[in-house]
Amino acid sequence: NYLTVSGVRKLDEERKSATHLVQEMVYGAFNRTFYLPEIVNTTAVAATYHQGILEIHVPKDVKKVVKHSIEVK
């Protein structure tokens, strides 16, 4: 019941002027782990990556959702 997102960041930046050239390179791996509650349908989790944005869809399992009702007196 955990979701782990991991990747590698690669950033190359170059700045030029008349007298200087600055070139920076940043590389690094990362990962994040999230706990998923019991009501998540783990077989239907989906992810898309488009134009630098990662979208993760974590749907609820309708069968596992517990509805509580409170009686008002």
C-alpha positions in Angstrom: 0.0 0.0 0.0 2.8 2.4 -0.8 3.5 4.5 -3.9 7.1 5.4 -4.7 8.0 8.1 -7.2 11.6 8.2 -8.3 13.7 9.8 -11.0 16.9 11.6 -12.0 17.1 15.4 -12.3 19.5 16.7 -15.0 19.8 20.4 -15.4 22.4 22.0 -17.7 22.5 25.8 -17.7 24.8 28.0 -19.8 25.1 31.8 -19.6 27.3 33.8 -22.0 28.4 37.4 -21.8 31.1 39.3 -23.7 33.8 38.4 -21.1 32.4 35.3 -19.3 31.0 31.9 -19.9 29.2 30.3 -16.9 28.2 26.6 -17.3 26.4 24.8 -14.5 25.4 21.1 -14.4 23.2 19.7 -11.7 22.5 16.0 -11.5 20.8 14.0 -8.8 18.5 11.1 -8.1 15.4 11.5 -5.9 12.5 9.4 -4.6 9.4 10.0 -2.6 7.2 7.3 -1.0 3.6 7.9 -0.1 1.3 5.7 2.0 -1.9 4.8 0.2 -5.0 4.3 2.4 -7.0 1.0 2.3 -9.8 2.6 0.1 -7.4 3.0 -2.9 -7.8 0.7 -5.9 -4.1 -0.1 -6.3 -4.6 -2.0 -9.6 -6.0 1.2 -11.3 -3.3 3.7 -10.3 -2.1 5.5 -13.5 0.6 8.1 -14.2 1.3 10.4 -17.2 4.2 12.7 -17.8 3.7 15.6 -20.3 5.8 18.8 -20.7 7.5 18.4 -17.3 4.4 17.7 -15.3 3.8 14.3 -13.7 0.2 13.5 -13.0 -0.7 10.5 -10.8 -4.3 9.3 -10.7 -5.2 7.3 -7.6 -8.8 6.2 -7.7 -10.9 5.1 -4.8 -12.3 1.6 -4.7 -16.0 2.1 -4.5 -16.5 -1.3 -2.8 -14.2 -0.4 0.0 -15.5 3.1 0.7 -17.2 3.1 4.1 -20.0 5.7 4.5 -20.8 6.9 8.0 -24.1 8.5 8.9 -24.8 10.4 12.1 -28.3 10.5 13.4 -29.4 14.0 14.5 -31.8 14.0 17.4 
